[in-house]
Amino acid sequence: MRFFLAASVLALAACASGPPVTSSSPAKLVKTTAPAPIFGSPEEEAILKAVDQFLLAVGNHDTEALKQVMVAEGTTFLQRRTKAETRPVARRPNAEFLKPDPNADPFIERYWSPTVQVRGDIAMVWTPYELRDNGKVVHCGIDAFDMVKLDGRWRVGNASFTMEPDACDELRPSSVSAMRPRDGWKETPNQ
């Protein structure tokens, strides 16, 4: 009798919960009353300073500084695009960037016209950039950073970027004064 009662309750619960959800079931859009992300928030400059610190640490191969501004458990995605080919997206754990490399060649990576979206302690930064090595432009592209505020400081949680040597003319700003970060590079002086 107990078995029959338990089986009946389980069968009734299964019927009441609706049809099973499978991977082929269409997703349902759930509307929320949450406000949209904030553009131009008071946090924007703090977020961009964290991006500046991140790019200086990466370009200068300063692993100690990088540990302060990057989430080691995050991921970096990159894609090389030229007029001739588009390579598949590659994935690297952020922890790989934290390994010292005494033979690394410093470079300069500057960005401009960032779009910043902020909601609470999560933010997104989307921006064109230029990478220079030994005084020469190597490529340009788009940087996209998932930012997270941990222990009161903004950090790069995940990063994505394109490497597009053919896109510099299209992406470059009209004046280098729009580029940041301006100072702090170990490589050649800003031009």
Buried (B, 14 or more C-beta within 10 A) or exposed (E): EEEEEEEEEEEEEEEEEEEEEEEEEEEEEEEEEEEEBBEEBEBBEBBBBBBBBBBBBBBBBBBEBBBEBBBEEBBBBBBBBEEEEEEEEEEEEBEEBBEEEEEEEBBBBBBBEBEBBBEEEEBBBBBBBBBBBEEEBBBBBBBBBBBBBEEEEBBBBBBBBBBBBEBBEEBBBEEEEEBBBEEBBEBBEBE
